[in-house]
Amino acid sequence: MKTCPYCKAQITDKAGCYRCGFDFNSLINCQLQSKILYHQALQKYHCGDLKSAQQLVGTASFFCKNKINSKLQLMIQLKRLYYE
Ligand SMILES: [Zn+2]
C-alpha cells in the first residue's frame, strides 16, 4: 500500500493518512488476517482438502481482494473440476 485507499495521497506515516486522516490499522489487520487465511488454505490445498481450502481462501478474499488469493481460488476450482 503506497497510497491512501480513500484519498490516494502518498503514505508517509503507517498509522494514518496526513491528508484525510484515514486510519490504516483496520486495513492492515484485514491484510494480515487475509495472509493467515491464505496460508491455511494453501496447507489444506496441499493436503488435498479442497473444500476447506476453497472456504478459507474465500474468506481471505473477503478480507483482502488481491491477485494471490484469486490465483489460489482459481487453482482450487480447476483442481476440483478435474478431480471431483
Ligand atoms: Zn487519505
PDB file of the backbone (N, CA, C, O) and the ligand in Angstrom, with CONECT records:
HET     ZN  A 101       1
ATOM      1  N   MET A   1       0.848  -1.169   0.000  1.00  0.00           N
ATOM      2  CA  MET A   1       0.000   0.000   0.000  1.00  0.00           C
ATOM      3  C   MET A   1       0.895   1.233   0.000  1.00  0.00           C
ATOM      4  O   MET A   1       1.577   1.524   0.983  1.00  0.00           O
ATOM      5  N   LYS A   2       0.879   1.954  -1.123  1.00  0.00           N
ATOM      6  CA  LYS A   2       1.728   3.122  -1.248  1.00  0.00           C
ATOM      7  C   LYS A   2       0.940   4.424  -1.201  1.00  0.00           C
ATOM      8  O   LYS A   2       1.479   5.494  -0.916  1.00  0.00           O
ATOM      9  N   THR A   3      -0.349   4.302  -1.488  1.00  0.00           N
ATOM     10  CA  THR A   3      -1.202   5.486  -1.423  1.00  0.00           C
ATOM     11  C   THR A   3      -2.408   5.193  -0.530  1.00  0.00           C
ATOM     12  O   THR A   3      -2.794   4.040  -0.336  1.00  0.00           O
ATOM     13  N   CYS A   4      -2.983   6.247  -0.003  1.00  0.00           N
ATOM     14  CA  CYS A   4      -4.174   6.117   0.839  1.00  0.00           C
ATOM     15  C   CYS A   4      -5.313   5.554  -0.010  1.00  0.00           C
ATOM     16  O   CYS A   4      -5.589   6.076  -1.090  1.00  0.00           O
ATOM     17  N   PRO A   5      -5.988   4.481   0.470  1.00  0.00           N
ATOM     18  CA  PRO A   5      -7.078   3.916  -0.321  1.00  0.00           C
ATOM     19  C   PRO A   5      -8.288   4.844  -0.417  1.00  0.00           C
ATOM     20  O   PRO A   5      -9.150   4.645  -1.273  1.00  0.00           O
ATOM     21  N   TYR A   6      -8.359   5.841   0.438  1.00  0.00           N
ATOM     22  CA  TYR A   6      -9.506   6.737   0.438  1.00  0.00           C
ATOM     23  C   TYR A   6      -9.286   7.965  -0.440  1.00  0.00           C
ATOM     24  O   TYR A   6     -10.128   8.290  -1.278  1.00  0.00           O
ATOM     25  N   CYS A   7      -8.139   8.657  -0.248  1.00  0.00           N
ATOM     26  CA  CYS A   7      -7.924   9.913  -0.996  1.00  0.00           C
ATOM     27  C   CYS A   7      -6.751   9.855  -1.961  1.00  0.00           C
ATOM     28  O   CYS A   7      -6.499  10.820  -2.683  1.00  0.00           O
ATOM     29  N   LYS A   8      -6.020   8.721  -1.985  1.00  0.00           N
ATOM     30  CA  LYS A   8      -4.891   8.485  -2.897  1.00  0.00           C
ATOM     31  C   LYS A   8      -3.664   9.352  -2.609  1.00  0.00           C
ATOM     32  O   LYS A   8      -2.803   9.499  -3.477  1.00  0.00           O
ATOM     33  N   ALA A   9      -3.568   9.924  -1.416  1.00  0.00           N
ATOM     34  CA  ALA A   9      -2.366  10.671  -1.043  1.00  0.00           C
ATOM     35  C   ALA A   9      -1.231   9.688  -0.799  1.00  0.00           C
ATOM     36  O   ALA A   9      -1.466   8.546  -0.404  1.00  0.00           O
ATOM     37  N   GLN A  10       0.003  10.132  -1.034  1.00  0.00           N
ATOM     38  CA  GLN A  10       1.161   9.295  -0.742  1.00  0.00           C
ATOM     39  C   GLN A  10       1.214   9.009   0.756  1.00  0.00           C
ATOM     40  O   GLN A  10       0.944   9.896   1.566  1.00  0.00           O
ATOM     41  N   ILE A  11       1.558   7.786   1.124  1.00  0.00           N
ATOM     42  CA  ILE A  11       1.619   7.414   2.534  1.00  0.00           C
ATOM     43  C   ILE A  11       2.984   7.795   3.104  1.00  0.00           C
ATOM     44  O   ILE A  11       4.024   7.376   2.597  1.00  0.00           O
ATOM     45  N   THR A  12       2.958   8.577   4.141  1.00  0.00           N
ATOM     46  CA  THR A  12       4.197   8.969   4.800  1.00  0.00           C
ATOM     47  C   THR A  12       4.263   8.415   6.214  1.00  0.00           C
ATOM     48  O   THR A  12       5.347   8.299   6.786  1.00  0.00           O
ATOM     49  N   ASP A  13       3.124   8.076   6.777  1.00  0.00           N
ATOM     50  CA  ASP A  13       3.046   7.579   8.150  1.00  0.00           C
ATOM     51  C   ASP A  13       2.213   6.303   8.134  1.00  0.00           C
ATOM     52  O   ASP A  13       1.162   6.256   7.495  1.00  0.00           O
ATOM     53  N   LYS A  14       2.675   5.269   8.832  1.00  0.00           N
ATOM     54  CA  LYS A  14       1.958   3.990   8.807  1.00  0.00           C
ATOM     55  C   LYS A  14       0.669   4.014   9.623  1.00  0.00           C
ATOM     56  O   LYS A  14      -0.191   3.156   9.424  1.00  0.00           O
ATOM     57  N   ALA A  15       0.514   4.961  10.525  1.00  0.00           N
ATOM     58  CA  ALA A  15      -0.663   4.984  11.397  1.00  0.00           C
ATOM     59  C   ALA A  15      -1.900   5.539  10.692  1.00  0.00           C
ATOM     60  O   ALA A  15      -3.008   5.040  10.888  1.00  0.00           O
ATOM     61  N   GLY A  16      -1.705   6.571   9.872  1.00  0.00           N
ATOM     62  CA  GLY A  16      -2.864   7.179   9.226  1.00  0.00           C
ATOM     63  C   GLY A  16      -2.459   8.148   8.134  1.00  0.00           C
ATOM     64  O   GLY A  16      -1.286   8.492   7.988  1.00  0.00           O
ATOM     65  N   CYS A  17      -3.448   8.584   7.370  1.00  0.00           N
ATOM     66  CA  CYS A  17      -3.219   9.484   6.242  1.00  0.00           C
ATOM     67  C   CYS A  17      -3.089  10.931   6.744  1.00  0.00           C
ATOM     68  O   CYS A  17      -3.912  11.404   7.528  1.00  0.00           O
ATOM     69  N   TYR A  18      -2.052  11.615   6.282  1.00  0.00           N
ATOM     70  CA  TYR A  18      -1.843  13.008   6.708  1.00  0.00           C
ATOM     71  C   TYR A  18      -2.902  13.939   6.115  1.00  0.00           C
ATOM     72  O   TYR A  18      -3.210  14.981   6.694  1.00  0.00           O
ATOM     73  N   ARG A  19      -3.462  13.558   4.952  1.00  0.00           N
ATOM     74  CA  ARG A  19      -4.407  14.432   4.273  1.00  0.00           C
ATOM     75  C   ARG A  19      -5.843  14.270   4.796  1.00  0.00           C
ATOM     76  O   ARG A  19      -6.480  15.250   5.184  1.00  0.00           O
ATOM     77  N   CYS A  20      -6.347  13.031   4.803  1.00  0.00           N
ATOM     78  CA  CYS A  20      -7.763  12.831   5.146  1.00  0.00           C
ATOM     79  C   CYS A  20      -7.954  12.210   6.530  1.00  0.00           C
ATOM     80  O   CYS A  20      -9.075  12.151   7.036  1.00  0.00           O
ATOM     81  N   GLY A  21      -6.862  11.748   7.143  1.00  0.00           N
ATOM     82  CA  GLY A  21      -6.972  11.182   8.481  1.00  0.00           C
ATOM     83  C   GLY A  21      -7.412   9.729   8.512  1.00  0.00           C
ATOM     84  O   GLY A  21      -7.701   9.196   9.584  1.00  0.00           O
ATOM     85  N   PHE A  22      -7.468   9.082   7.363  1.00  0.00           N
ATOM     86  CA  PHE A  22      -7.874   7.669   7.296  1.00  0.00           C
ATOM     87  C   PHE A  22      -6.940   6.828   8.168  1.00  0.00           C
ATOM     88  O   PHE A  22      -5.717   6.930   8.071  1.00  0.00           O
ATOM     89  N   ASP A  23      -7.549   5.987   9.031  1.00  0.00           N
ATOM     90  CA  ASP A  23      -6.775   5.136   9.934  1.00  0.00           C
ATOM     91  C   ASP A  23      -6.430   3.833   9.213  1.00  0.00           C
ATOM     92  O   ASP A  23      -7.329   3.102   8.797  1.00  0.00           O
ATOM     93  N   PHE A  24      -5.153   3.539   9.062  1.00  0.00           N
ATOM     94  CA  PHE A  24      -4.728   2.359   8.317  1.00  0.00           C
ATOM     95  C   PHE A  24      -4.747   1.082   9.149  1.00  0.00           C
ATOM     96  O   PHE A  24      -4.598  -0.004   8.587  1.00  0.00           O
ATOM     97  N   ASN A  25      -4.921   1.169  10.453  1.00  0.00           N
ATOM     98  CA  ASN A  25      -4.822  -0.014  11.309  1.00  0.00           C
ATOM     99  C   ASN A  25      -5.828  -1.094  10.942  1.00  0.00           C
ATOM    100  O   ASN A  25      -5.469  -2.270  10.881  1.00  0.00           O
ATOM    101  N   SER A  26      -7.088  -0.719  10.696  1.00  0.00           N
ATOM    102  CA  SER A  26      -8.077  -1.740  10.353  1.00  0.00           C
ATOM    103  C   SER A  26      -7.749  -2.383   9.012  1.00  0.00           C
ATOM    104  O   SER A  26      -7.943  -3.584   8.829  1.00  0.00           O
ATOM    105  N   LEU A  27      -7.256  -1.586   8.082  1.00  0.00           N
ATOM    106  CA  LEU A  27      -6.862  -2.109   6.772  1.00  0.00           C
ATOM    107  C   LEU A  27      -5.686  -3.080   6.899  1.00  0.00           C
ATOM    108  O   LEU A  27      -5.670  -4.137   6.269  1.00  0.00           O
ATOM    109  N   ILE A  28      -4.708  -2.707   7.719  1.00  0.00           N
ATOM    110  CA  ILE A  28      -3.535  -3.568   7.941  1.00  0.00           C
ATOM    111  C   ILE A  28      -3.964  -4.867   8.617  1.00  0.00           C
ATOM    112  O   ILE A  28      -3.452  -5.933   8.274  1.00  0.00           O
ATOM    113  N   ASN A  29      -4.889  -4.802   9.567  1.00  0.00           N
ATOM    114  CA  ASN A  29      -5.385  -6.007  10.229  1.00  0.00           C
ATOM    115  C   ASN A  29      -6.113  -6.919   9.241  1.00  0.00           C
ATOM    116  O   ASN A  29      -5.980  -8.141   9.311  1.00  0.00           O
ATOM    117  N   CYS A  30      -6.873  -6.335   8.330  1.00  0.00           N
ATOM    118  CA  CYS A  30      -7.557  -7.136   7.307  1.00  0.00           C
ATOM    119  C   CYS A  30      -6.548  -7.830   6.400  1.00  0.00           C
ATOM    120  O   CYS A  30      -6.715  -9.002   6.065  1.00  0.00           O
ATOM    121  N   GLN A  31      -5.510  -7.114   6.006  1.00  0.00           N
ATOM    122  CA  GLN A  31      -4.485  -7.716   5.149  1.00  0.00           C
ATOM    123  C   GLN A  31      -3.769  -8.844   5.878  1.00  0.00           C
ATOM    124  O   GLN A  31      -3.477  -9.880   5.282  1.00  0.00           O
ATOM    125  N   LEU A  32      -3.485  -8.648   7.165  1.00  0.00           N
ATOM    126  CA  LEU A  32      -2.821  -9.683   7.967  1.00  0.00           C
ATOM    127  C   LEU A  32      -3.717 -10.910   8.102  1.00  0.00           C
ATOM    128  O   LEU A  32      -3.252 -12.038   7.941  1.00  0.00           O
ATOM    129  N   GLN A  33      -4.995 -10.697   8.396  1.00  0.00           N
ATOM    130  CA  GLN A  33      -5.946 -11.802   8.514  1.00  0.00           C
ATOM    131  C   GLN A  33      -6.047 -12.557   7.187  1.00  0.00           C
ATOM    132  O   GLN A  33      -6.121 -13.785   7.170  1.00  0.00           O
ATOM    133  N   SER A  34      -6.050 -11.823   6.089  1.00  0.00           N
ATOM    134  CA  SER A  34      -6.119 -12.439   4.765  1.00  0.00           C
ATOM    135  C   SER A  34      -4.892 -13.317   4.507  1.00  0.00           C
ATOM    136  O   SER A  34      -5.022 -14.412   3.959  1.00  0.00           O
ATOM    137  N   LYS A  35      -3.707 -12.848   4.896  1.00  0.00           N
ATOM    138  CA  LYS A  35      -2.484 -13.633   4.697  1.00  0.00           C
ATOM    139  C   LYS A  35      -2.514 -14.914   5.511  1.00  0.00           C
ATOM    140  O   LYS A  35      -2.119 -15.972   5.022  1.00  0.00           O
ATOM    141  N   ILE A  36      -2.985 -14.824   6.759  1.00  0.00           N
ATOM    142  CA  ILE A  36      -3.070 -16.011   7.620  1.00  0.00           C
ATOM    143  C   ILE A  36      -4.018 -17.033   6.992  1.00  0.00           C
ATOM    144  O   ILE A  36      -3.699 -18.220   6.920  1.00  0.00           O
ATOM    145  N   LEU A  37      -5.183 -16.568   6.538  1.00  0.00           N
ATOM    146  CA  LEU A  37      -6.162 -17.468   5.923  1.00  0.00           C
ATOM    147  C   LEU A  37      -5.634 -18.052   4.622  1.00  0.00           C
ATOM    148  O   LEU A  37      -5.884 -19.217   4.314  1.00  0.00           O
ATOM    149  N   TYR A  38      -4.905 -17.248   3.859  1.00  0.00           N
ATOM    150  CA  TYR A  38      -4.313 -17.733   2.611  1.00  0.00           C
ATOM    151  C   TYR A  38      -3.363 -18.902   2.882  1.00  0.00           C
ATOM    152  O   TYR A  38      -3.410 -19.921   2.192  1.00  0.00           O
ATOM    153  N   HIS A  39      -2.505 -18.749   3.886  1.00  0.00           N
ATOM    154  CA  HIS A  39      -1.543 -19.809   4.201  1.00  0.00           C
ATOM    155  C   HIS A  39      -2.237 -21.057   4.737  1.00  0.00           C
ATOM    156  O   HIS A  39      -1.798 -22.174   4.462  1.00  0.00           O
ATOM    157  N   GLN A  40      -3.312 -20.882   5.497  1.00  0.00           N
ATOM    158  CA  GLN A  40      -4.091 -22.037   5.951  1.00  0.00           C
ATOM    159  C   GLN A  40      -4.740 -22.733   4.753  1.00  0.00           C
ATOM    160  O   GLN A  40      -4.775 -23.962   4.687  1.00  0.00           O
ATOM    161  N   ALA A  41      -5.248 -21.946   3.815  1.00  0.00           N
ATOM    162  CA  ALA A  41      -5.863 -22.509   2.606  1.00  0.00           C
ATOM    163  C   ALA A  41      -4.833 -23.270   1.785  1.00  0.00           C
ATOM    164  O   ALA A  41      -5.121 -24.343   1.255  1.00  0.00           O
ATOM    165  N   LEU A  42      -3.635 -22.712   1.681  1.00  0.00           N
ATOM    166  CA  LEU A  42      -2.566 -23.363   0.924  1.00  0.00           C
ATOM    167  C   LEU A  42      -2.202 -24.712   1.550  1.00  0.00           C
ATOM    168  O   LEU A  42      -1.963 -25.683   0.833  1.00  0.00           O
ATOM    169  N   GLN A  43      -2.161 -24.773   2.878  1.00  0.00           N
ATOM    170  CA  GLN A  43      -1.882 -26.046   3.562  1.00  0.00           C
ATOM    171  C   GLN A  43      -2.978 -27.064   3.260  1.00  0.00           C
ATOM    172  O   GLN A  43      -2.683 -28.224   2.975  1.00  0.00           O
ATOM    173  N   LYS A  44      -4.229 -26.642   3.319  1.00  0.00           N
ATOM    174  CA  LYS A  44      -5.346 -27.549   3.022  1.00  0.00           C
ATOM    175  C   LYS A  44      -5.282 -28.015   1.569  1.00  0.00           C
ATOM    176  O   LYS A  44      -5.563 -29.174   1.264  1.00  0.00           O
ATOM    177  N   TYR A  45      -4.909 -27.094   0.676  1.00  0.00           N
ATOM    178  CA  TYR A  45      -4.781 -27.423  -0.742  1.00  0.00           C
ATOM    179  C   TYR A  45      -3.738 -28.526  -0.944  1.00  0.00           C
ATOM    180  O   TYR A  45      -3.973 -29.488  -1.675  1.00  0.00           O
ATOM    181  N   HIS A  46      -2.603 -28.375  -0.296  1.00  0.00           N
ATOM    182  CA  HIS A  46      -1.536 -29.369  -0.450  1.00  0.00           C
ATOM    183  C   HIS A  46      -1.887 -30.695   0.206  1.00  0.00           C
ATOM    184  O   HIS A  46      -1.385 -31.740  -0.206  1.00  0.00           O
ATOM    185  N   CYS A  47      -2.742 -30.664   1.220  1.00  0.00           N
ATOM    186  CA  CYS A  47      -3.195 -31.912   1.867  1.00  0.00           C
ATOM    187  C   CYS A  47      -4.337 -32.568   1.088  1.00  0.00           C
ATOM    188  O   CYS A  47      -4.722 -33.697   1.390  1.00  0.00           O
ATOM    189  N   GLY A  48      -4.876 -31.873   0.098  1.00  0.00           N
ATOM    190  CA  GLY A  48      -5.947 -32.435  -0.711  1.00  0.00           C
ATOM    191  C   GLY A  48      -7.347 -32.119  -0.196  1.00  0.00           C
ATOM    192  O   GLY A  48      -8.337 -32.606  -0.743  1.00  0.00           O
ATOM    193  N   ASP A  49      -7.433 -31.307   0.855  1.00  0.00           N
ATOM    194  CA  ASP A  49      -8.745 -30.912   1.395  1.00  0.00           C
ATOM    195  C   ASP A  49      -9.202 -29.650   0.649  1.00  0.00           C
ATOM    196  O   ASP A  49      -9.098 -28.534   1.159  1.00  0.00           O
ATOM    197  N   LEU A  50      -9.704 -29.858  -0.556  1.00  0.00           N
ATOM    198  CA  LEU A  50     -10.003 -28.733  -1.445  1.00  0.00           C
ATOM    199  C   LEU A  50     -11.208 -27.923  -0.986  1.00  0.00           C
ATOM    200  O   LEU A  50     -11.256 -26.707  -1.177  1.00  0.00           O
ATOM    201  N   LYS A  51     -12.185 -28.604  -0.377  1.00  0.00           N
ATOM    202  CA  LYS A  51     -13.374 -27.876   0.077  1.00  0.00           C
ATOM    203  C   LYS A  51     -13.002 -26.873   1.178  1.00  0.00           C
ATOM    204  O   LYS A  51     -13.430 -25.719   1.147  1.00  0.00           O
ATOM    205  N   SER A  52     -12.201 -27.327   2.152  1.00  0.00           N
ATOM    206  CA  SER A  52     -11.764 -26.413   3.221  1.00  0.00           C
ATOM    207  C   SER A  52     -10.877 -25.308   2.661  1.00  0.00           C
ATOM    208  O   SER A  52     -10.975 -24.152   3.072  1.00  0.00           O
ATOM    209  N   ALA A  53     -10.008 -25.678   1.717  1.00  0.00           N
ATOM    210  CA  ALA A  53      -9.117 -24.682   1.097  1.00  0.00           C
ATOM    211  C   ALA A  53      -9.928 -23.597   0.401  1.00  0.00           C
ATOM    212  O   ALA A  53      -9.600 -22.413   0.484  1.00  0.00           O
ATOM    213  N   GLN A  54     -10.991 -24.012  -0.287  1.00  0.00           N
ATOM    214  CA  GLN A  54     -11.829 -23.043  -1.007  1.00  0.00           C
ATOM    215  C   GLN A  54     -12.552 -22.111  -0.033  1.00  0.00           C
ATOM    216  O   GLN A  54     -12.671 -20.911  -0.282  1.00  0.00           O
ATOM    217  N   GLN A  55     -13.031 -22.672   1.072  1.00  0.00           N
ATOM    218  CA  GLN A  55     -13.704 -21.833   2.074  1.00  0.00           C
ATOM    219  C   GLN A  55     -12.725 -20.829   2.690  1.00  0.00           C
ATOM    220  O   GLN A  55     -13.051 -19.655   2.864  1.00  0.00           O
ATOM    221  N   LEU A  56     -11.527 -21.310   3.016  1.00  0.00           N
ATOM    222  CA  LEU A  56     -10.536 -20.429   3.645  1.00  0.00           C
ATOM    223  C   LEU A  56     -10.096 -19.304   2.704  1.00  0.00           C
ATOM    224  O   LEU A  56     -10.015 -18.146   3.114  1.00  0.00           O
ATOM    225  N   VAL A  57      -9.819 -19.638   1.465  1.00  0.00           N
ATOM    226  CA  VAL A  57      -9.366 -18.594   0.535  1.00  0.00           C
ATOM    227  C   VAL A  57     -10.521 -17.651   0.173  1.00  0.00           C
ATOM    228  O   VAL A  57     -10.298 -16.487  -0.158  1.00  0.00           O
ATOM    229  N   GLY A  58     -11.748 -18.161   0.238  1.00  0.00           N
ATOM    230  CA  GLY A  58     -12.899 -17.281   0.036  1.00  0.00           C
ATOM    231  C   GLY A  58     -12.989 -16.236   1.134  1.00  0.00           C
ATOM    232  O   GLY A  58     -13.272 -15.067   0.874  1.00  0.00           O
ATOM    233  N   THR A  59     -12.745 -16.670   2.364  1.00  0.00           N
ATOM    234  CA  THR A  59     -12.740 -15.727   3.493  1.00  0.00           C
ATOM    235  C   THR A  59     -11.547 -14.778   3.385  1.00  0.00           C
ATOM    236  O   THR A  59     -11.657 -13.592   3.696  1.00  0.00           O
ATOM    237  N   ALA A  60     -10.413 -15.308   2.945  1.00  0.00           N
ATOM    238  CA  ALA A  60      -9.223 -14.456   2.748  1.00  0.00           C
ATOM    239  C   ALA A  60      -9.519 -13.362   1.723  1.00  0.00           C
ATOM    240  O   ALA A  60      -9.100 -12.217   1.896  1.00  0.00           O
ATOM    241  N   SER A  61     -10.228 -13.705   0.677  1.00  0.00           N
ATOM    242  CA  SER A  61     -10.586 -12.716  -0.356  1.00  0.00           C
ATOM    243  C   SER A  61     -11.587 -11.698   0.162  1.00  0.00           C
ATOM    244  O   SER A  61     -11.601 -10.547  -0.276  1.00  0.00           O
ATOM    245  N   PHE A  62     -12.431 -12.135   1.107  1.00  0.00           N
ATOM    246  CA  PHE A  62     -13.366 -11.186   1.723  1.00  0.00           C
ATOM    247  C   PHE A  62     -12.588 -10.093   2.463  1.00  0.00           C
ATOM    248  O   PHE A  62     -12.939  -8.916   2.397  1.00  0.00           O
ATOM    249  N   PHE A  63     -11.534 -10.496   3.163  1.00  0.00           N
ATOM    250  CA  PHE A  63     -10.729  -9.518   3.908  1.00  0.00           C
ATOM    251  C   PHE A  63      -9.857  -8.680   2.983  1.00  0.00           C
ATOM    252  O   PHE A  63      -9.647  -7.494   3.237  1.00  0.00           O
ATOM    253  N   CYS A  64      -9.348  -9.285   1.913  1.00  0.00           N
ATOM    254  CA  CYS A  64      -8.443  -8.553   1.019  1.00  0.00           C
ATOM    255  C   CYS A  64      -8.484  -9.187  -0.360  1.00  0.00           C
ATOM    256  O   CYS A  64      -8.020 -10.313  -0.545  1.00  0.00           O
ATOM    257  N   LYS A  65      -9.030  -8.477  -1.315  1.00  0.00           N
ATOM    258  CA  LYS A  65      -9.037  -8.978  -2.695  1.00  0.00           C
ATOM    259  C   LYS A  65      -7.682  -8.650  -3.308  1.00  0.00           C
ATOM    260  O   LYS A  65      -7.306  -7.485  -3.432  1.00  0.00           O
ATOM    261  N   ASN A  66      -6.958  -9.695  -3.688  1.00  0.00           N
ATOM    262  CA  ASN A  66      -5.676  -9.480  -4.361  1.00  0.00           C
ATOM    263  C   ASN A  66      -5.423 -10.632  -5.329  1.00  0.00           C
ATOM    264  O   ASN A  66      -6.171 -11.609  -5.364  1.00  0.00           O
ATOM    265  N   LYS A  67      -4.358 -10.500  -6.111  1.00  0.00           N
ATOM    266  CA  LYS A  67      -4.079 -11.480  -7.160  1.00  0.00           C
ATOM    267  C   LYS A  67      -3.729 -12.846  -6.586  1.00  0.00           C
ATOM    268  O   LYS A  67      -4.124 -13.872  -7.140  1.00  0.00           O
ATOM    269  N   ILE A  68      -2.996 -12.866  -5.488  1.00  0.00           N
ATOM    270  CA  ILE A  68      -2.546 -14.147  -4.943  1.00  0.00           C
ATOM    271  C   ILE A  68      -3.734 -14.968  -4.433  1.00  0.00           C
ATOM    272  O   ILE A  68      -3.766 -16.185  -4.618  1.00  0.00           O
ATOM    273  N   ASN A  69      -4.709 -14.315  -3.794  1.00  0.00           N
ATOM    274  CA  ASN A  69      -5.910 -15.025  -3.358  1.00  0.00           C
ATOM    275  C   ASN A  69      -6.723 -15.495  -4.569  1.00  0.00           C
ATOM    276  O   ASN A  69      -7.240 -16.612  -4.575  1.00  0.00           O
ATOM    277  N   SER A  70      -6.835 -14.655  -5.578  1.00  0.00           N
ATOM    278  CA  SER A  70      -7.588 -15.010  -6.784  1.00  0.00           C
ATOM    279  C   SER A  70      -6.951 -16.199  -7.501  1.00  0.00           C
ATOM    280  O   SER A  70      -7.650 -17.093  -7.978  1.00  0.00           O
ATOM    281  N   LYS A  71      -5.616 -16.201  -7.572  1.00  0.00           N
ATOM    282  CA  LYS A  71      -4.925 -17.310  -8.244  1.00  0.00           C
ATOM    283  C   LYS A  71      -5.149 -18.624  -7.504  1.00  0.00           C
ATOM    284  O   LYS A  71      -5.378 -19.659  -8.130  1.00  0.00           O
ATOM    285  N   LEU A  72      -5.085 -18.585  -6.173  1.00  0.00           N
ATOM    286  CA  LEU A  72      -5.315 -19.812  -5.406  1.00  0.00           C
ATOM    287  C   LEU A  72      -6.760 -20.278  -5.571  1.00  0.00           C
ATOM    288  O   LEU A  72      -7.015 -21.476  -5.695  1.00  0.00           O
ATOM    289  N   GLN A  73      -7.708 -19.339  -5.574  1.00  0.00           N
ATOM    290  CA  GLN A  73      -9.108 -19.709  -5.797  1.00  0.00           C
ATOM    291  C   GLN A  73      -9.271 -20.412  -7.138  1.00  0.00           C
ATOM    292  O   GLN A  73      -9.970 -21.420  -7.241  1.00  0.00           O
ATOM    293  N   LEU A  74      -8.625 -19.874  -8.160  1.00  0.00           N
ATOM    294  CA  LEU A  74      -8.711 -20.463  -9.489  1.00  0.00           C
ATOM    295  C   LEU A  74      -8.075 -21.852  -9.531  1.00  0.00           C
ATOM    296  O   LEU A  74      -8.629 -22.774 -10.131  1.00  0.00           O
ATOM    297  N   MET A  75      -6.911 -21.999  -8.892  1.00  0.00           N
ATOM    298  CA  MET A  75      -6.237 -23.307  -8.850  1.00  0.00           C
ATOM    299  C   MET A  75      -7.127 -24.344  -8.171  1.00  0.00           C
ATOM    300  O   MET A  75      -7.234 -25.478  -8.637  1.00  0.00           O
ATOM    301  N   ILE A  76      -7.766 -23.953  -7.069  1.00  0.00           N
ATOM    302  CA  ILE A  76      -8.637 -24.876  -6.332  1.00  0.00           C
ATOM    303  C   ILE A  76      -9.840 -25.253  -7.194  1.00  0.00           C
ATOM    304  O   ILE A  76     -10.213 -26.423  -7.269  1.00  0.00           O
ATOM    305  N   GLN A  77     -10.443 -24.260  -7.840  1.00  0.00           N
ATOM    306  CA  GLN A  77     -11.608 -24.543  -8.688  1.00  0.00           C
ATOM    307  C   GLN A  77     -11.258 -25.485  -9.831  1.00  0.00           C
ATOM    308  O   GLN A  77     -12.020 -26.399 -10.148  1.00  0.00           O
ATOM    309  N   LEU A  78     -10.099 -25.257 -10.450  1.00  0.00           N
ATOM    310  CA  LEU A  78      -9.673 -26.140 -11.546  1.00  0.00           C
ATOM    311  C   LEU A  78      -9.430 -27.551 -11.047  1.00  0.00           C
ATOM    312  O   LEU A  78      -9.842 -28.521 -11.683  1.00  0.00           O
ATOM    313  N   LYS A  79      -8.758 -27.667  -9.905  1.00  0.00           N
ATOM    314  CA  LYS A  79      -8.467 -28.984  -9.356  1.00  0.00           C
ATOM    315  C   LYS A  79      -9.754 -29.708  -8.947  1.00  0.00           C
ATOM    316  O   LYS A  79      -9.880 -30.918  -9.132  1.00  0.00           O
ATOM    317  N   ARG A  80     -10.703 -28.957  -8.392  1.00  0.00           N
ATOM    318  CA  ARG A  80     -11.986 -29.576  -8.009  1.00  0.00           C
ATOM    319  C   ARG A  80     -12.746 -30.033  -9.250  1.00  0.00           C
ATOM    320  O   ARG A  80     -13.364 -31.098  -9.249  1.00  0.00           O
ATOM    321  N   LEU A  81     -12.697 -29.229 -10.300  1.00  0.00           N
ATOM    322  CA  LEU A  81     -13.355 -29.622 -11.554  1.00  0.00           C
ATOM    323  C   LEU A  81     -12.743 -30.908 -12.126  1.00  0.00           C
ATOM    324  O   LEU A  81     -13.447 -31.777 -12.640  1.00  0.00           O
ATOM    325  N   TYR A  82     -11.435 -30.998 -12.023  1.00  0.00           N
ATOM    326  CA  TYR A  82     -10.713 -32.110 -12.625  1.00  0.00           C
ATOM    327  C   TYR A  82     -10.823 -33.386 -11.800  1.00  0.00           C
ATOM    328  O   TYR A  82     -10.981 -34.473 -12.357  1.00  0.00           O
ATOM    329  N   TYR A  83     -10.742 -33.264 -10.464  1.00  0.00           N
ATOM    330  CA  TYR A  83     -10.666 -34.453  -9.612  1.00  0.00           C
ATOM    331  C   TYR A  83     -11.978 -34.820  -8.921  1.00  0.00           C
ATOM    332  O   TYR A  83     -12.097 -35.931  -8.406  1.00  0.00           O
ATOM    333  N   GLU A  84     -12.955 -33.932  -8.895  1.00  0.00           N
ATOM    334  CA  GLU A  84     -14.172 -34.260  -8.168  1.00  0.00           C
ATOM    335  C   GLU A  84     -15.351 -34.471  -9.111  1.00  0.00           C
ATOM    336  O   GLU A  84     -16.460 -34.756  -8.659  1.00  0.00           O
TER     337      GLU A  84
HETATM  338 ZN    ZN A 101      -6.205   9.805   2.734  1.00  0.00          ZN2+
END
